[in-house]
Structure formats: structure tokens, C-alpha cells
Amino acid sequence: QVQLVESGGGLVQPGGSLRLSCAGSGFFFSGTTMSWVRQAPGKGLEWISTIDRGHLRTYSESVKGRFAISRDNAKSTVYLQMNSLKPEDTAVYYCAIGITRGRGTQVTVSS
């Protein structure tokens, strides 16, 4: 079955960087559009970024210019490089295929 496993979260100071990873299995990874979404405390899911099988990338306005999505099909892994992090980026981050998500990884931005 489809499995998505996120990693790389943690505590970082404002202005810092983190790189999240998501390993996928149980599906044809290289032909699948992959996304990152997040959920801040007390809020709903927010779409962050998507990369399709042709490596076309799209971003929400809230992260454009600060975050970068990429994929390594040989490793069946999608990444999210997060720079210039802000306290409002604090959330659980999930990789997703449509409505299917992993368990997520916590990102906390705080001094």
C-alpha cells in the first residue's frame, strides 16, 4: 500500500533553515505528483508546494521565495528546503499524494 514517511523536522530559530524529506513506497513514485501541506496549531490544512513528474514546481504565496521543493526519483524521495523560517511556519508538515498523507514531522520556529 501507499506509504509516506516524513523526516527532518525540529526546533529552529527564526531566520534558520531546515530540510524535510519524505520517502514514498507502494506506488510509482517517478510518475506521481507530490505535495507538501502543513497544519499549524488550531488551524486547518494549508497547501505549501507541489512538484509534478516533470519537476514543475508551484508554491503558495506564504512560502514562495523561501521554500524549495525537489525530488529524487532514484531514492523515491521528495524534499522541502525551508529557508528564512518564521514563527508562523510552525506546524506539522506532511507530504501528500492527493488526500493521502504521511504521519508528518513537527517544525517549530522559535527563539
N, C-alpha and C positions, 0 to 999 in steps of 0.2 A: 504494500500500500504506500501511498504518498507519505513521505516523512521529510520534515523541515526542521533543522536544528540550528538555532541561532547561538552565537557566542560573541564575546568581545566587549560586553558592557562593563560598566563600572562607575566609580566616582571620579569626576574630573572637575577642575576649577574652570570658572568662566574664561573663555578665550582658548581653552585647551582643545585637544583633538582625541578622537577615538576612531578605531576601525572595527566595524561589526562584520561578522561573517555568517553566512547561512549555508549549510551543507544540505543538499537535496538528494533524495533517493526514492526509488519506486516509480519513477516516471522518466520520460525522455527529456532530460534536462536541457540539452542544447536547443531543442525546438520549442521551449516553453518561455513565455513572458513571465518575468519575475518582478515582484514589487516589494517595497518596504512600506510598512504602515506603523503608526505608533499610537499609544494611548496614554495620555497624561492622567494624573490622579484626578478622579471625579469627572473626567471628560470622555467623550466618545472617540471612536477610532478616527485617525486622521491619515489620509494617504500622503506619503512622502515622495516616493520616487518609483519609477518603473523602467526596466530595461527589456527590450524585446529580443527576439532571437537574432536580429540583425544588429544588435548593440545600439539601437536607437534609444536615447535616454530622455526622460521627461521628469520634471521636478515640480513640487508645489512652490508657490511663491514664498512660503515661510522658510524654505531651506535653499532656494536657488542661489548659487554663488558660494555657498558654504559647504554643501554636501555633494558627494560624487558617488554615483553607483557604477559598479563594474561587475563583470562576471568572468569566470574561468571555467569554460565548459569541460576542459580536461579533468578538472577537480570537482565538477558538479557543484560549484560554489558561487554564490553571489555576495558581493561586498558592499558596504556603505561606509565610505570615508567621510567622517564628520569633523569639520574644522570650525574654528571661531564659535565654539559652543556657548550657548546662553542658558541661563537658568530655566527659561521657558522651553528648552529642549528636553527637560527632564520628563521621562516617560518610559514605558515598556515598549521596546521596539520588536516588531515581528516581521519576518519575511512571509510573503504570501503568494499563492497562486490562486487568483480569483478570491473566493471567500475562505479558502483553506490556509490556515496559518500554523506556524510552529508555536512553541511554548513561550517564546520571547526571551529577551535579555534586557535587564534593567540598566538604564542610563540615568545617572544623577549628576547634574551640573550645579555645583555649589562651592562656595568658598569656605 
